[in-house]
Structures are given as C-alpha cells and as structure tokens.
Amino acid sequence: MLGADNKGDNMYILALNCGSSSLKYQVFDADSKKYVVGGNVEKIGLADSFITQKYPDGTKQRKDTEMKNHNEALNVVLFMLREASIDMNEIGGVGHRVVMGGDKFASSVEINDDVIKTIDELSQIAPLHNPAALMGIVTAKQLLPNATQVAVFDTAFHQTMPDYAYRYAVPNAWYTELGVRRYGFHGTSHLYVSKRAAKMLGKPASECNLVTLHIGSGASATAIRNGVSVDTSLGMTPLAGLTMGTRPGDLDPGVVLYVMQRLHLTPDQMQMHLNKDSGLLGLTECFADRRDVEENRETNDKCRLAIEMESHNVKKYIGAFMAELGHTDALVFTAGVGENDDYLREKFCSGLTEFGVKLDSEKNAAALARKGVDEMEISTPDSRVKIFMIATNEELVIVEDTIAIMNGTYNPNHLEMDYSFAK
C-alpha cells in the first residue's frame, strides 16, 4: 500500500515531463492530490540554461546554472526541491510523461526493463521526444531509487480508435513491418477535459460525445464517442492536423518530396524544417506565439493570413468530427490558446450556428484561465451543442495514475478508473 513504509510522514508524487531541451516538474501531495511546488528547466544543453520554481501562492524562484543534459537538470531540480523543504525520501512515486507509446501501451504502466526497451525502440518513430523521456526515466531511477517509476503515454488514450480511423492508405507492409499508422498525441489532456466535460454535462463519461480541442503551441482535435477517442487530428507524428506554432499541420506529402529534391535536403534537415520552421512561424517569418500574431494582424498581412488559415483548419476539423460523431454534446477548448484566447475561440466558432454551435461573446470574454477561471460554459442558453473552456491538468492525471499503480487500484480502462476529477 502507498505510504505503508512511512505512516505519518508525507508522501509526495513527482510528475516529470522531459522535452528535447526542457524539463517540467510538479510535486503533489499523495493524500490530498494537491499541488505543492513545481517548475520548468529551460534551454538544457545551452550555456544560458535556467530553472524557475513556482509555488502555489504565485511566488517564483529562478536559478541560472548551466545544465548540459537531463541528468544535470534533474539533479538541479532535486536541489531546488530540497530548498522547498521536500524530503527526497518522501517522494514515493515518479510519473513520467512519455509522448510515444505506439500500439504497445494502451494505458499507464510501472516502468521495468522491458518498458524502457520498448520506449527506446519507439524512439525511431518519435526521435524528438522519446529519447528525452528515456533520459528522465534513467536519471530518476538513479537519483530516486526507492520511488515507483510510472510511464504515462500521450498516445494511450487514442488506442481505442477503430482501424479505419488509424490506418493510412499506404502499402500494407508499411503498417505491419514499420508501424506506419495514426497514433495521436495530447491524450492525457484529452482524457482530463473529457472527464470534466462529462461532469459539466451532468452525464456519465460513457454517454458523452465530444469534440475536444487542445490548442497550444502544439495543437490537436479529438472526436470522443461514448467517452473514448475514435479519431484525432495528429498522426503517426505530431506534425499532422491543425496549424501549430512551428509545425505545419496537414500537408500534401508530395510537397516534402518536391522540396527535398529541389533544395537537396537530408531527412534530418527536413525533419527540422517541419518541426521548427513551419506553422505560424513559417507563415509570418517572425512569430510562433499566437499573442504576437494577433497583436500584429492589422499591420502585418502575413499575421492576418496565419490567423485566417488556423481558423479555417480548426473549423474544418470541428465539422468533420461532428459529422463522424453524428450527435455532439459539446465542444471543449483547452491548453494555452484554448484556455486564454477569447478572440480565437470566437473565430473558431463563428459561422457554425447551422451546426447548433452558438458562442456567448460575454461569457467567452470572461472565460480566461490566466484570470483564475478553471472551467466555464461559454455557449448561449439555446446552443444545441454546449461550448466549454476547461483548463487542462495533465499532471493530475499522471499523479493519479501513478498513485493507483502504486496502490494496485489502477484500471487500464479509463472509463472505469476512479479519478478524483471525474467526480
């Protein structure tokens, strides 16, 4: 049982999210599931790397120190946690966000040597994400040897998609031998907001049809029928679907071949262009952040174009997924842009009244996570399809999965899992 070894002491769960050059961390109290402290490490591998630790009262603490790799970064994180009076012996579990679980993992799992081996093998499909997660796992096992290590996969939530939604019309051997198929991502976020949306609708999750829109620097739309994912916009990699900060979204594959041929690009160079130089940044040639794009939309025609293209693409996916679902209970906006950009939410929903989608402008303007609003209905009373803004909490999913695995109460079927936020 959780905490059996040190009854009366605190028990903490550490949620880790290792990016290619970043590390986000949050510590939760295992009993109350309340956030205790957290922070971000940025620019890992560069001379000007730094860590910012954040406390529940809003205060921040910054430390500038060179961190050459994730091993050094996690050492600095643990130093900062000690500064915040967290006893390392009281960290009972570490939940790791792992972007790619392929079709091998349909739920969260305790990490063992076989799991590490599979995550490593899947790095071929997710070369920008899985290696960083692996470094975090290996380092956490070394630095916190008594903690239970759990992997929570971005792709797991989407393993309920039917074959006709996840297969591509390419040679069959590409699928059977190379694993070429749609996997989808942001699954932990889509899971969290789908449970909260069900609560707001006053129905069991298993009876809810939703289109969830996770729109941040990365972005994805998911069609959820009876509580489970049946289709999603991201593909085998996080490059498909909606227009993103630095990724293109849907793109004719012939474009990639043509440009590689004309510019004599290697696969690695093309990988870099598609992941780092495309999307809003590629269109505007200067901005990847929606706030900057919006601020300049009146004076910079490239910014106007970027906003119109993004709105066009989001609306296409809303329409397509509503058609796929047949009946839709609600649209759900989440993540940095979805939670905080009332201007874009209004553009995404404009012209959808024939679909039963009616946004309330006043409610929409008030529904801002940055102003302390966690969730809010932003549709008009007569809107047949509800519209919700729900601030996502992927870390809480990671923490609750980790605790349940430690306790032996984890249910791989998320519809039957006893999540606190679903109540």
C-alpha positions, 0 to 999 in steps of 0.5 A: 500500500502507498505510504505503508513504509512511512505512516505519518510522514508525507508522501509526495508524487513527482510528475516529470515531463522531459522535452528535447531541451526542457524539463517540467516538474510538479510535486503533489501531495499523495493524500490530498492530490494537491499541488505543492511546488513545481517548475520548468528547466529551460534551454538544457544543453545551452550555456544560458540554461535556467530553472524557475520554481513556482509555488502555489501562492504565485511566488517564483524562484529562478536559478541560472546554472548551466545544465548540459543534459537531463541528468544535470537538470534533474539533479538541479531540480532535486536541489531546488526541491530540497530548498522547498523543504521536500524530503527526497525520501518522501517522494514515493512515486515518479510519473513520467510523461512519455509522448510515444507509446505506439500500439504497445501501451494502451494505458499507464504502466510501472516502468521495468526493463522491458518498458524502457526497451520498448520506449527506446525502440519507439524512439525511431518513430518519435526521435524528438521526444522519446529519447528525452523521456528515456533520459528522465526515466534513467536519471530518476531511477538513479537519483530516486531509487526507492520511488515507483517509476510510472510511464504515462503515454500521450498516445494511450488514450487514442488506442481505442480508435477503430482501424479505419480511423488509424490506418493510412492508405499506404502499402500494407507492409508499411503498417505491419513491418514499420508501424506506419499508422495514426497514433495521436498525441495530447491524450492525457489532456484529452482524457482530463477535459473529457472527464470534466466535460462529462461532469459539466454535462451532468452525464456519465463519461460513457454517454458523452460525445465530444469534440475536444480541442487542445490548442497550444503551441502544439495543437490537436482535435479529438472526436470522443464517442461514448467517452473514448477517442475514435479519431484525432487530428495528429498522426503517426507524428505530431506534425499532422492536423491543425496549424501549430506554432512551428509545425505545419499541420496537414500537408500534401506529402508530395510537397516534402518530396518536391522540396527535398529534391529541389533544395537537396535536403537530408531527412534530418534537415527536413525533419527540422524544417517541419518541426521548427520552421513551419506553422505560424512561424513559417507563415509570418517569418517572425512569430510562433506565439499566437499573442504576437500574431494577433497583436500584429494582424492589422499591420502585418498581412502575413499575421492576418493570413496565419490567423485566417488559415488556423481558423479555417483548419480548426473549423474544418476539423470541428465539422468533420468530427461532428459529422463522424460523431453524428450527435455532439454534446459539446465542444471543449477548448483547452491548453494555452490558446484554448484556455486564454484566447477569447478572440480565437475561440470566437473565430473558431466558432463563428459561422457554425450556428447551422451546426447548433454551435452558438458562442456567448461573446460575454461569457467567452470574454470572461472565460480566461484561465490566466484570470483564475477561471478553471472551467466555464460554459461559454455557449448561449442558453439555446446552443444545441451543442454546449461550448466549454473552456476547461483548463487542462491538468495533465499532471493530475492525471499522471499523479493519479495514475501513478498513485493507483499503480502504486496502490494496485487500484489502477484500471487500464480502462479509463472509463472505469478508473476512479479519478478524483476529477471525474467526480 
